[in-house]
């Protein structure tokens, strides 16, 4: 009877030991599973953080790219506008050049009617100025000459080779005997309009008319006799 009880106790002890070992194995498995899950959670969190960081970087990069694109588009628009403006200015300049006929015109202010034309310049005329007494007209042209005209007849009286690059402006002295021209070469030149005193002096000494070379030297452009017969 005692041996039967001992065997039963041993069998119970083995069963409890097996149960304890089984529980221990289950606990270890649960711990390992918890560690695995914790590791997976850490990895997932890190991946999520990395995704957030990368997303922010991507958003910043996209914003910077959009900003750069906007700047480039604005620069392109500005450059195109400047190019269009230059093209327009060039077109206007070309249109103006084709419109200039190199003619000076005298108009009646009250009626708006054209009275007379002063024809002779070979390029654009920049300015026309009346003499103090109103009888003469001085013009400056891009053809390099300053010319003096008779207002009553429109005839060219004097021509001065002022500047080969062109003459931008001309004005009279208060007494109407001198002209000042301003050329594209950056110089201002003084001209004697009434050079009859000089001609009279030369004719008195030469006792003859001026030669072509002398006319050029003294800038006498008209071809009428300068000294009496």
SULFENNOR-V750413 format. One record per pair of residues at least 24 apart in sequence whose C-alpha atoms are under 8 Angstrom apart, sorted by the first residue. I is the first residue (numbers start at 0). J is the second residue. If there is no record, write none. Layout:
((I,J) (I,J))
//
This chain:
((96,123) (99,123) (103,127) (115,153) (116,153) (117,148) (117,153) (117,154) (117,155) (119,155) (120,144) (125,166) (125,167) (125,168) (126,167) (126,168) (126,169) (127,169) (128,169) (128,170) (128,171) (130,171) (130,175) (131,171) (131,173) (131,174) (131,175) (132,175) (137,169) (137,170) (138,169) (139,166) (139,167) (139,168) (139,169) (139,180) (140,165) (140,166) (140,167) (141,165) (141,166) (141,167) (142,166) (143,182) (145,169) (145,180) (156,221) (157,192) (157,219) (157,220) (157,221) (158,218) (158,219) (158,220) (158,221) (159,218) (159,220) (160,218) (161,188) (198,225) (198,226) (199,226) (202,226))
//
